[in-house]
Amino acid sequence: MRKEEPDGFITHQFYFGHLLKLDNETLGGIYRNLILNFMGEEENSLDGAAYVIADLMNDHIQRDVKAYTERCRRNKENARKRWEKLQDNANDA
């Protein structure tokens, strides 16, 4: 059975330009923050631009997780309907 939670998150390309302007320490802090938030732990050790970028990216990640979960639910429901239809056709034959 497939799980309905993603194993990780993606960094969308439109963040690249902003992220590449940051120094490595700040960039690492943003990703540490994103990883901890994704794992359900809260860390708010960022400030300034790093905080804003991490907050925007985290919101996007949460929307992606919600969309993925909903897509899995719909796929599961559609598979169940197909299976029931096959079973009904087999019983009719």
Secondary structure, 3 states (H helix, E strand, C coil): CCCCCCCCCCCCHHHHHHHCCCCHHHHHHHHHHHHHHHCCCCCCCCCHHHHHHHHHHHHHHHHHHHHHHHHHHHHHHHHHHHHHHHHHHHHHC
